[in-house]
Amino acid sequence: INTATDPDALPGLAANKGSVGLMFECSGNERAFRSGLDTVRPRGTLVQVGLGGDVPVPPNLVVSKEVSIVGSFRFDAEFALAVQLLAGKRVDLSPLLTDTYGFAEARRAFEAAGDRRRSMKVQLAF
């Protein structure tokens, strides 16, 4: 669920102590983490993938709902496999790429990359 494009999606999922059994939070954003805790049902699991700095964890909510919080670090053993899949052209990531800029347009590329409403992934071509 992208709350930037669908801000009303989560309140319904958070009703009655939450209704989601398993939630992956991939942004590292504090508000997304808190929303995840609100939407996870009692005894559900929140998997934290995104890194965005220290995020306060409300222990009363975690304990009262008996929520399991699990960390999952990306880019470990999977990195070599991902490179193989990309090199062998077995995975097409072009749908994830918002735009490609030449090196001379680096400033413009970074501005685009910094605007999450306009861009998902921006690439510099050398």
Backbone as numpy.savetxt, mean C-alpha at the origin, in Angstrom:
# Nx Ny Nz CAx CAy CAz Cx Cy Cz
-8.80 -1.25 -1.96 -9.66 -0.08 -1.96 -8.76 1.15 -1.96
-8.96 2.01 -2.91 -8.22 3.25 -2.98 -9.10 4.34 -2.39
-8.78 4.78 -1.18 -9.63 5.77 -0.51 -9.51 7.15 -1.15
-8.49 7.36 -1.96 -8.37 8.64 -2.67 -9.48 8.77 -3.72
-9.83 7.65 -4.34 -10.87 7.69 -5.38 -12.22 7.22 -4.85
-12.22 6.51 -3.72 -13.48 6.01 -3.15 -13.46 6.22 -1.64
-13.56 7.47 -1.19 -13.44 7.76 0.24 -14.56 7.19 1.10
-15.66 6.81 0.50 -16.79 6.29 1.28 -16.80 4.77 1.38
-15.75 4.11 0.89 -15.74 2.65 0.88 -15.50 2.04 2.26
-14.70 2.70 3.09 -14.32 2.08 4.36 -15.34 2.16 5.49
-16.07 3.26 5.65 -16.99 3.31 6.80 -17.95 2.13 6.88
-18.44 1.67 5.77 -19.35 0.52 5.79 -18.64 -0.75 6.24
-17.37 -0.88 5.89 -16.60 -2.06 6.29 -16.23 -2.02 7.77
-16.20 -0.81 8.35 -15.83 -0.67 9.76 -17.03 -0.81 10.69
-18.24 -0.81 10.14 -19.43 -0.91 10.98 -19.44 -2.21 11.78
-20.03 -2.17 12.95 -20.16 -3.36 13.81 -18.82 -4.02 14.12
-17.85 -3.22 14.46 -16.50 -3.66 14.85 -15.66 -4.16 13.69
-16.09 -3.96 12.46 -15.29 -4.35 11.30 -15.77 -5.64 10.68
-15.50 -5.77 9.37 -16.00 -6.94 8.66 -14.94 -7.61 7.78
-13.73 -7.09 7.78 -12.68 -7.63 6.91 -11.83 -8.62 7.70
-11.68 -9.82 7.17 -10.90 -10.84 7.86 -9.41 -10.67 7.71
-8.96 -10.25 6.54 -7.55 -10.10 6.25 -7.34 -8.83 5.45
-6.49 -7.95 5.94 -6.28 -6.67 5.30 -4.79 -6.44 5.11
-4.39 -6.05 3.89 -3.01 -5.70 3.59 -2.93 -4.18 3.50
-2.10 -3.55 4.33 -1.89 -2.11 4.27 -0.54 -1.91 3.60
-0.56 -1.34 2.40 0.65 -1.28 1.58 1.21 0.13 1.41
0.56 1.14 1.95 1.02 2.51 1.72 2.00 3.00 2.78
1.90 2.48 3.99 2.72 2.99 5.08 2.17 4.27 5.69
0.98 4.65 5.29 0.35 5.87 5.77 -0.36 5.60 7.10
-0.16 6.51 8.06 -0.75 6.33 9.39 -2.27 6.24 9.35
-2.91 7.07 8.54 -4.38 7.03 8.45 -4.85 5.71 7.84
-4.11 5.19 6.87 -4.48 3.91 6.26 -4.35 2.78 7.27
-3.30 2.83 8.08 -3.12 1.81 9.12 -4.29 1.84 10.10
-4.65 3.03 10.55 -5.76 3.17 11.50 -7.07 2.71 10.87
-7.29 3.09 9.61 -8.50 2.64 8.91 -8.52 1.12 8.80
-7.36 0.55 8.58 -7.26 -0.91 8.51 -7.66 -1.56 9.82
-7.18 -1.00 10.92 -7.58 -1.54 12.23 -9.07 -1.42 12.45
-9.65 -0.33 11.99 -11.09 -0.13 12.16 -11.91 -1.11 11.32
-11.42 -1.46 10.13 -12.19 -2.32 9.24 -11.98 -3.81 9.49
-10.86 -4.18 10.11 -10.60 -5.60 10.40 -11.57 -6.07 11.49
-12.20 -7.19 11.24 -13.17 -7.72 12.20 -12.43 -8.29 13.42
-13.16 -8.53 14.49 -12.54 -9.15 15.66 -11.85 -10.47 15.27
-10.64 -10.63 15.78 -9.77 -11.76 15.49 -9.29 -11.81 14.04
-9.40 -10.68 13.34 -8.88 -10.58 11.98 -7.39 -10.28 12.00
-6.83 -10.17 10.82 -5.39 -9.94 10.68 -5.13 -8.76 9.77
-4.25 -7.88 10.23 -3.77 -6.77 9.41 -2.31 -7.05 9.08
-1.99 -7.14 7.79 -0.62 -7.37 7.34 -0.06 -6.02 6.92
0.98 -5.56 7.61 1.60 -4.28 7.30 2.76 -4.49 6.34
2.61 -3.98 5.13 3.63 -4.12 4.09 4.33 -2.78 3.87
3.56 -1.70 3.80 4.12 -0.38 3.50 4.93 0.18 4.65
6.00 0.88 4.30 6.84 1.53 5.30 6.72 3.04 5.12
6.36 3.73 6.18 6.23 5.17 6.09 6.69 5.85 7.36
7.44 5.17 8.18 7.88 5.74 9.45 7.10 5.12 10.60
7.37 5.61 11.79 6.70 5.09 12.98 5.23 5.51 12.97
4.38 4.56 13.30 2.94 4.78 13.33 2.44 4.35 14.70
1.67 5.22 15.38 1.14 4.82 16.69 0.11 3.70 16.55
0.21 2.74 17.43 -0.73 1.62 17.44 -1.63 1.77 18.66
-2.96 1.85 18.46 -3.86 1.97 19.60 -4.07 0.61 20.28
-3.39 0.37 21.40 -3.48 -0.95 22.03 -4.88 -1.34 22.47
-5.70 -0.38 22.88 -7.07 -0.73 23.30 -7.84 -1.37 22.17
-7.70 -0.85 20.95 -8.40 -1.40 19.80 -7.85 -2.78 19.43
-6.53 -2.91 19.44 -5.90 -4.19 19.08 -6.31 -5.28 20.08
-6.27 -4.95 21.36 -6.59 -5.94 22.39 -8.08 -6.27 22.41
-8.93 -5.24 22.36 -10.38 -5.50 22.46 -10.91 -6.29 21.27
-10.31 -6.11 20.10 -10.75 -6.86 18.92 -9.90 -8.11 18.69
-8.84 -8.28 19.50 -7.92 -9.41 19.34 -7.38 -9.49 17.92
-6.96 -8.35 17.40 -6.44 -8.25 16.04 -4.98 -8.71 16.01
-4.64 -9.49 15.01 -3.24 -9.87 14.79 -2.63 -8.89 13.79
-1.49 -8.33 14.15 -0.77 -7.44 13.25 0.51 -8.16 12.86
0.68 -8.35 11.55 1.83 -9.09 11.03 2.60 -8.20 10.07
3.90 -8.17 10.22 4.74 -7.43 9.28 5.17 -8.33 8.15
5.29 -7.75 6.97 5.77 -8.51 5.81 6.73 -7.63 5.04
8.01 -7.99 5.07 9.01 -7.18 4.39 9.15 -7.63 2.94
8.98 -6.70 2.07 9.10 -7.00 0.65 10.56 -6.85 0.22
10.88 -7.33 -0.93 12.21 -7.22 -1.52 13.25 -8.03 -0.76
12.94 -9.25 -0.49 13.94 -10.13 0.09 14.28 -11.17 -0.97
13.93 -12.42 -0.75 14.23 -13.47 -1.72 13.43 -13.29 -3.01
12.31 -12.58 -2.92 11.45 -12.40 -4.10 12.08 -11.49 -5.15
13.05 -10.68 -4.75 13.64 -9.72 -5.67 14.28 -10.43 -6.87
15.05 -11.49 -6.60 15.71 -12.23 -7.69 14.68 -12.85 -8.63
13.60 -13.39 -8.07 12.54 -13.97 -8.89 11.88 -12.88 -9.74
11.62 -11.74 -9.16 11.00 -10.64 -9.90 11.88 -10.21 -11.07
13.16 -10.12 -10.85 14.09 -9.75 -11.94 14.05 -10.79 -13.05
14.03 -12.06 -12.69 13.92 -13.14 -13.69 12.65 -13.02 -14.50
11.53 -12.80 -13.83 10.25 -12.70 -14.52 10.22 -11.50 -15.45
10.77 -10.39 -15.01 10.80 -9.19 -15.85 11.75 -9.37 -17.03
12.92 -9.92 -16.77 13.91 -10.12 -17.84 13.39 -11.10 -18.89
12.63 -12.09 -18.45 12.07 -13.06 -19.38 10.76 -12.60 -20.02
10.38 -11.36 -19.74 9.15 -10.77 -20.28 7.92 -11.63 -19.97
7.94 -12.24 -18.77 6.81 -13.05 -18.34 5.80 -12.24 -17.54
6.18 -11.02 -17.17 5.29 -10.14 -16.42 5.30 -8.77 -17.10
4.14 -8.22 -17.33 4.02 -6.91 -17.96 3.61 -5.89 -16.90
4.54 -5.02 -16.54 4.26 -4.02 -15.53 3.85 -2.67 -16.14
3.75 -2.61 -17.45 3.43 -1.32 -18.09 2.10 -0.72 -17.61
1.09 -1.53 -17.24 -0.13 -0.89 -16.73 0.09 -0.11 -15.43
1.16 -0.41 -14.70 1.44 0.29 -13.45 2.20 1.59 -13.67
2.80 1.74 -14.83 3.65 2.89 -15.13 2.81 4.05 -15.64
2.82 5.14 -14.91 2.04 6.32 -15.28 2.67 7.04 -16.46
4.00 7.25 -16.39 4.66 8.01 -17.46 6.16 7.79 -17.41
6.82 8.06 -18.53 8.27 7.99 -18.64 8.79 9.35 -19.08
9.82 9.83 -18.40 10.42 11.11 -18.71 11.89 10.92 -19.06
12.38 11.72 -19.98 13.80 11.71 -20.30 14.58 12.35 -19.18
15.89 12.10 -19.14 16.73 12.62 -18.07 16.66 14.15 -18.00
16.55 14.79 -19.14 16.48 16.26 -19.17 15.20 16.77 -18.50
14.20 15.91 -18.36 12.93 16.29 -17.73 12.82 15.77 -16.30
13.96 15.53 -15.66 13.97 14.92 -14.34 13.16 15.72 -13.33
13.29 17.02 -13.34 12.54 17.85 -12.38 11.04 17.63 -12.55
10.58 17.65 -13.80 9.16 17.44 -14.10 8.72 16.03 -13.65
9.60 15.05 -13.86 9.30 13.67 -13.47 9.11 13.56 -11.96
10.00 14.20 -11.20 9.88 14.14 -9.74 8.64 14.87 -9.25
8.29 15.96 -9.90 7.05 16.65 -9.53 5.83 15.76 -9.78
5.83 15.08 -10.92 4.72 14.17 -11.24 4.68 13.01 -10.25
5.84 12.46 -9.92 5.91 11.32 -9.00 5.44 11.72 -7.60
5.64 12.97 -7.23 5.25 13.43 -5.91 3.76 13.72 -5.77
3.04 13.70 -6.86 1.61 13.98 -6.83 0.85 12.66 -6.99
0.45 12.06 -5.88 -0.20 10.75 -5.88 -1.57 10.78 -6.56
-2.14 11.95 -6.74 -3.42 12.03 -7.44 -3.22 11.87 -8.95
-2.02 12.17 -9.45 -1.74 12.10 -10.89 -0.93 10.88 -11.28
-0.11 10.37 -10.38 0.86 9.35 -10.76 0.91 8.19 -9.79
1.17 7.01 -10.35 1.41 5.86 -9.52 2.90 5.55 -9.52
3.46 5.31 -10.71 4.90 5.07 -10.86 5.38 5.90 -12.04
6.47 6.59 -11.82 7.08 7.42 -12.85 8.49 6.90 -13.07
8.89 6.87 -14.34 10.19 6.30 -14.71 11.04 7.35 -15.43
12.34 7.36 -15.11 13.30 8.18 -15.84 14.01 7.30 -16.85
14.07 7.77 -18.08 14.78 7.03 -19.13 16.13 7.69 -19.39
17.17 6.89 -19.35 18.53 7.41 -19.60 19.01 6.99 -20.96
